[in-house]
Amino acid sequence: MERSSTTKQRWVLALRIAVSVAMLAVLVDKLARSPSPDLPDFTASTAGWLAGAAALTLAGVLLSAVRWQVVLAALGQHVGYSRLLSHYLAGQFVANVLPTTIGGDVLRVSRLAKDSGETPASFASVVLERLTGWIVLPVITFVGFAVNPGLRRLGNATRVALFVAAAPIVLLGAVLWAMARHHSEDVMHETGWRRFLAAIALGLNRLRRQPSQILGVLGAGFAYQLVLVGAAVMAARAIDIRPAGPTALCAFLPAVLIAQVLPISISGVGVREFLFALFLRPLGVATEQAIALGLLLYLLNLVVSLLGAPAFAVGGRTRRVLA
């Protein structure tokens, strides 16, 4: 059974690589058929925008660890920030640098459980942390469209962005409905999707005891996602994509972030660039520039993820960190 599972994971990994390669091939073919715009000169201003984008990308990782810590505190688990940051960086390294079948979230759960001895709470914290994005990202998209009415008249770009933004809300409703029908908090003994539901049930039950913590969890989630929007705005300015301003990226970036975490590609490569081309072309952005923005954001994330290499190599040592 274990050998069969390993073989399946390898096939899934190969399929995800193939999807990324295929989508990039389609985009490259489009590039070959269209005139290439002149690349902007590399100036001190360009360097400044790139440095700002890199700094905000790093700040996003730091805020991710804060978000995780806030979720854990809401679950009654008090873990040191430096330890959580180490685990988060290691998870980012695995997710974005190493093409493995073991996800970064799995690594985070495993290492935190070793530290605390609380596997159910560790698993629930990562699940709930991810679920904050299901609420925060759609809200940012809707606000972007509300603030900039012109974005509502972009045809397929508008429709796809709104559809992708609405999908997590619908999915969250379905998850809560399924959780109500199969109520269990036994994370240790449930498997598959039932373990996922049990983690949500465990987390929500603990949050009910401290409802004031919900605002802190959502606040940390908004801060993290808005920093990513800021990084994308700076990256766009670095390559002279002026139409990709704050409101446009508030409207469209969440859809990209939602789609790129789907397990159909490697680190969202191909999916991210395809969506940027779809969303930004109606704003007058050339396909080449949209692809360049997607790849630049990926490279920035990759560079920051490399900081997790030491944490991945030595951070798995067991250590009790609960207050």
Secondary structure, 3 states (H helix, E strand, C coil): CHHHHHHHHHHHHHHHHHHHHHHHHHHHHHHHCCCCCCCCCCCHHHHHHHHHHHHHHHHHHHHHHHHHHHHHHHCCCCECHHHHHHHHHHHHHHHHCCCCCCCHHHHHHHHHHHHHCCHHHHHHHHHHHHHHHHHHHHHHHHHHHHHCHHHHHCCHHHHHHHHHHHHHHHHHHHHHHHHHHCCCCCCCCCCHHHHHHHHHHHHHHHHHHCCHHHHHHHHHHHHHHHHHHHHHHHHHHHCCCCCCCHHHHHHHHHHHHHHHCCCCCCCCCCHHHHHHHHHHHHHCCCHHHHHHHHHHHHHHHHHHHHHHHHHHHHCCCCCCCEC
